[in-house]
Amino acid sequence: MENNNTYWQENLRLILICLVIWFVVSFGFGILLVDVLNEFRLGGYKLGFWFAQQGSIYAFLGLIFWYSKKMNDLDKKYDVE
């Protein structure tokens, strides 16, 4: 039973990390910090606009792959694969 609780705690920690990164990228960079980021350019576009349109999508895709890898490692660690 202790092993199950530890597994679940580590899983919740990974989910919380993903949600925080998701919030920072989408709400923080795409809305709150857009004026500050618009002072920089990426590929000819203002960085704030780029984050709101493209960057958040790339970050979300990266989070999916990162979470999948970490969960596979976690499953192997607790022998629940």
C-alpha positions in Angstrom: 0.0 0.0 0.0 2.9 2.4 0.8 4.3 1.7 -2.7 1.0 2.7 -4.3 0.8 6.0 -2.3 4.4 6.9 -3.3 3.7 6.1 -7.0 0.6 8.3 -6.9 2.4 11.2 -5.1 5.1 11.2 -7.8 2.5 11.0 -10.5 0.7 14.0 -9.0 4.0 15.9 -8.8 4.5 15.4 -12.6 1.0 16.5 -13.3 1.5 19.7 -11.2 4.8 20.5 -13.0 3.0 20.1 -16.3 0.1 22.4 -15.3 2.4 25.1 -13.9 4.5 25.1 -17.2 1.2 25.1 -19.2 -0.1 28.1 -17.2 3.1 30.1 -17.5 3.5 29.6 -21.2 -0.2 30.1 -22.2 -1.4 32.7 -19.7 1.9 34.3 -18.6 3.7 34.6 -21.9 0.7 34.7 -24.1 -1.3 37.3 -22.1 0.4 38.9 -19.1 3.9 39.4 -20.5 2.9 40.0 -24.1 3.9 43.7 -24.0 7.4 42.9 -22.6 8.0 40.0 -25.0 6.8 42.1 -28.0 10.0 44.1 -27.7 11.9 41.1 -29.1 11.4 39.5 -32.4 11.6 35.8 -33.5 11.5 35.1 -37.3 10.2 38.6 -38.0 7.3 38.4 -35.6 7.0 40.0 -32.2 7.9 37.4 -29.5 4.7 37.9 -27.5 2.5 37.3 -30.6 4.7 34.3 -31.4 4.1 32.8 -28.0 0.4 33.4 -28.1 0.1 31.8 -31.6 2.9 29.2 -32.0 5.1 29.0 -28.9 2.4 27.7 -26.6 1.5 24.9 -29.1 5.2 23.8 -29.2 5.4 24.0 -25.4 2.3 21.8 -25.1 3.7 19.2 -27.5 6.9 19.2 -25.6 5.0 18.7 -22.3 3.2 15.7 -23.8 6.4 14.0 -24.8 8.1 14.9 -21.5 5.2 13.6 -19.4 5.0 10.4 -21.4 8.8 9.7 -20.9 8.6 10.5 -17.2 5.5 8.3 -16.7 7.2 5.4 -18.5 10.2 5.8 -16.2 7.9 6.0 -13.2 6.1 2.9 -14.3 9.3 1.0 -14.6 10.5 2.3 -11.2 7.4 0.9 -9.5 7.1 -2.2 -11.7 3.6 -1.3 -13.0 4.5 -1.2 -16.7 
